[in-house]
Amino acid sequence: MIIPARNEEANIARVVRSIAAQGGVPLEIIVADDQSEDRTAAIVERLKAEIPSLVLLRVDLLPEGWMGKAHALACAAKIARGHWLLFTDADTEHLPGSLEATLDRAERQSIDLLSLSPGQLTPTWWEKAIIPLVYVNLARLFRFEDVNDPASPAAAANGQYILVRSEVYRRVGGHQVVRDALLEDVEMARHVKSAGGRLLFLPGAQWVRTRMYRSFGEMWRGWTKNLYLLYGGKAPRILFAVLENCFLDILPLAAAIAAAFAGLLFNSGLLLLLAGSLAVFMTARVLGYRRALQRLGFDTSLENYRILGAVLFSALLLNSLGAHCLRGRVEWKGRTYVAKNRSLEVQ
């Protein structure tokens, strides 16, 4: 069990305790402290007294050409001894029995890399608007059925939960082969699948949950960093997604309200018919979004934030495009990364 941690004092105790409480399997828990400037390391040191299997690995140097997270994971993997490696983020919480369940499924289905899309906690309005919509769109970009089909070239994984056979991980080159990739999770899945390994990517709300961001600014920086790459580093795909949001969600609502108001004002049956037709269209969109939310483990009432989410998501997509293609740099956890095609280098 490997947890990369950079300034995670608010999260680290919860994730470590939730992992330590897993029953039915032997555990080795390694926290790779990636040059934290807060109390992360001190909290882990205290936890060692109650969790004998806990190891704190201090990662003090980031070599040139490496992403911080990939390097922390690589350092921890070098000392890990298990037949399976579970890479999981510090902001996750593992529900009781989750590890035994996923290990059993991976073994029964002869899977080499199993990844989960965790349940997402969304306590604030901006999380309710953005997080579900982002994940619904990602589920369209990386369809579970395609990723899990050995005949399909599609590959994806979520770095919040990646369970991989250690032999397969080392055979494909470990994190060394994805050392400069910002989306090291997706790239790792691609390497495993291209080497003949079997992937299993699943909605995982029943096994693990997370709250990804604690502030709007952190959320903005996080998705600015990732969205351009998640859309394949292709500007036309980003722009198409923005237009889709505008013409399928934002504009129909505005047009329906305007048509209904004008129809009543001028007693126009044609305008009222237009408003009714748009209402039918929007209802179909609502039902489709609710089904997508339900499949990913979200509360379907989050549909109420869909239009606001479409506006913010469009702004995020454009900002991510600008950061990568125009400004040429993104920021994350106190580091600035200079864009180089699909990978980045630290500055």
N, C-alpha and C positions, 0 to 999 in steps of 0.2 A: 504494500500500500504506500504510494508515493504522493506527497502533497507539496507542491511548490508554494512558497509563501513569501510575498514581498509586502511588508507593511500591512499585515493581516491581524492586528491585535484584536479587532472587533469580532473576528470570525474563528480564529484558529482553535480555541478551546472547544467550541461546539462541534466542529468537524472531527477533531481528534477523538472526542468522547463518543460521538455517534459511530465512529468506525470501531473503536475499542469495544463497544457494546455488541458488535456483531457476534453471533454465536454460530457454532457448528464448523468453523474453519480456523486453522492456525493463522495467527496474524503477525506480521512484521510491519510496523508503521514508521515510515521515514518522512520527516518534515525537512524539506530542503529550503533553508532560510536564504533567500536571494537578496542579500545586502539590505535587510530591513533597517529602517531608521526609527522604528517605534519599539514597542514592548513585545513583539512577536516571539523573539528568541527567549526572553525571560519567562513568558507564559509557558512555552513548551518545556523549558527546564523544570518548572514547577510541576507540570503534568507528568513528568517522568517518574515522580515518586509514587503516583497512583497507577501508572500504566507501564509496567516493566518492558513491554515490547516496543516502546516508543524510542526512536532515535532522532536526535537533532543533528542535521548536517549543515554546517555553515558554508555557504558558497560566497567566497569573498572576491572573486575575480571574474569579470565577464570578458572572455577572449574576443578579439576582433573577428567579425564575421558571424557571431552567434547572437541570437535573440535571447533575452534574459530568461524567459520561461523554459525554452528548449534546453538551455544550458543547465539550469537547475534540475530539470528532469533527467538529463543525461548523467549528471553527477550522482544523483540518488540511485539511478538504475544500475550504476557500476557496483554498488555495494549491496544491492537487493539480492536475496537468495532464493526467492520463491519460484515455483514453476509457472505461476501466473503473476503478472504485474497489474496493479490497478492504479492508474493515474487519475487523480481527482483534485478538484480545485478547493481552495481554502474556504470559499463561500458556500460550500455545499453542506447538506445535512443528510446522512444516510439512515434510512428508516430501518427498524428492526427486521432482521432476516434477509435484507436486500442482497448482501454479498453471497450468502449461501444460495439464494434463488438464482442469481445471475451466473454464478459459477456452475451450478447444476445445469442450467439451460445451455451454456456454452459447451460443456462437456458432452451432453446428450446429443447436441446437434453438430458436433465436431467443428465448432467455430474457433477461428484463430484470433479474431478481434471483435469484441462485443462493446458497443457504445450505446449510451442512453441519452435521450434528450430529457433532462430533469424537469420536474414540476417547478414552475416559476412563481415565487411569492411576489405579489404586486400590491403593496399597501397604499401607495400614493397614486394620485390621479394620473401623473405622467407615466408611471409604470403600467397602470391599467390600460392606458392608451397605446403605448409603444410596444411593450414587451410581447403581448399576445400577437399583435399584428406582424411583428418581425418574425416570430416563430412560425406563424401560419404561412408566411411567404417563403421562409427557408424550407418548410416541409414541401412546398411546391418545387423549389429549386433542387432539393436533394430528397427525392421521394424514397421513403423507406423500402418500398417494394423493389425499386431499381437498385439501390445500394445493396440489398440482401440477395439479389439475383446474381449468381456467379457468371452468367452469360452476359451481363450488362457491364459496361466499363465504368458506370457511375460508382463513386466511392465518397464516403463522408464519415465523419465521426465528430462527437462533441467532447472537447477537452475536459469538460466537467466530470465526465465518467468514461474512461477508456480501460477496458479489461482486455489484456493481450497475453498470449502465451509468451513466456520469456524467451523460449527458443526461437520463436518466429520473430519477436522483436529484435533479438540480436542478429538473426540471420539477414534481416533486411537492412541492418546498419544502425538500428536504434535512432536516437534523436540526432546523431551526427548527420544523417542524410536529410534532415529537415532543419538544420541548425539556423539557417537564415530566413526561414519561412515564418511570416506573421501568423498564418493559420496552420500551425504545426500539427494540429489534430486532423484536419482534412488531408493534409499532405501525407501524414503517417498512414492513414487509411488507404490512400492511393498506392503507396509503396507496398503495403501488405497485400492488397488485392492484385496488383500487377505482378507480384511474385507468386501468385497462385493461392494466396491465403483466402479463407472464407470470412466474410464480414456479416455481422448481425447488428443492425441499427434499429432501435426501438424507442417509442415514447416511454418515458421512465418515471412518470409522476408517482406511481405506486411504490417506487423503490428509493428515490432520492429527490430532494428539492433544494432550491437555491434562491437567494435574492442576489441578483448579479450586481446591482448598483445601489449605492446609498444616497446619492445626490443626482440632481438633474445634470449637473456639469460632468460628473463621472460617467453617467449614461451617454451623454452626448459625445464625449471623447472615445468611449469604448466602441460604440457603433460606427463612429467616424473612422476609426481604425480598421474595422472589420468588413463593413458592408461592400465596399468596392471590390474587395478580394472575394467575398462570398458570391458576388455576381460575376465571378470569373475574370475580373479585371477588364471588363468590356464596357466602355461608355454607352454604346447603344442599348445594352440590356438595362443599365441604370436609367437611362432616359425613357425607355419604354415602360419601366415600372412606375416612374413618376407620372407619365401620361395615363397609365392605367388607373392609378389612384385618382387622378383628376377627373377623368371622363367616366369612370365606373362608380365612384363613391362621392366625391366632393361636388362636382357640377350637377349631377342628377338631383341631389337634395336641394341645391340652390334653385335649380330650374323648376322643381316641383313646387317649392314654396312660392316662387314668383308667379308661376302659371296659376296656382290656386288663388292667390291674392288678386291677380289681374282678372281671372275668370269671375270671381265674386264681384269685384268692383265694376266690371263692364258687362256683367251678366252674359258671359260668353261660354256657351256649351263646349265649343272647340277647345278653349283653354282649360276648362275643367276636365275634359276628356284627356288632354295631354297630362295634366297633373295626376289624374287617376292612373294613367299608363305608367308614368314614372314611379308612382307609389307601388305598383305591382312589381316593377323591375327592382326597386330597392328592397322590397320584401323578399324576393328571391335571393338577393345578395345577402341579406340578413340571415336567412336560413342556411345558406351555404357557409357563411362565416361561423355560425353557431356549431354546425357539424364539425368544422375544422378545429374549433376550440375544444370541443368535447373529446375529439380523438387525441389531442395533445395533453389532456388533463386539466384544461383551464375551466373556470366557472363560465358558463355560457352567458351570464349577465354582463360579462366584460364586453359583449357586443355593443352595449350602450356607448362605449368610448371609441367605436370604430371610426367615425368620421374625423374626430379630433386626432385619432391615431394616424389616419391617412394623411392629414396635413403635416404632422410632425415627422412621419416616416418619409414623406416626400422631401422635406427639408433636410433630413439626415442623409438620404441618398445623394442629394446634390452636394451636401457638404463633404461627404466621403469622396465623391468624385473630384471635387475641387482640391481636397487635401492631397490626394494621391497624384492627380494629373496636373494641377496648376501650382499649388504650393509645394508639392513634392516632399511633404513630411507630415508625420502624425506624432502625437504625444500620448504616452501611457505610463502611469505609475512613476512619474518623475524622470522618464527617459524620452528623448526625442529620436525618432527613427526616420531616416532618409529613404524615400521610396526608390526602389529599383525594380521596375516591372512588378512581378508577383511577390518579391521578397523585399526585405528592408534591412538596412544596416544601422547600428546605433551610432549616435553622434554625441 
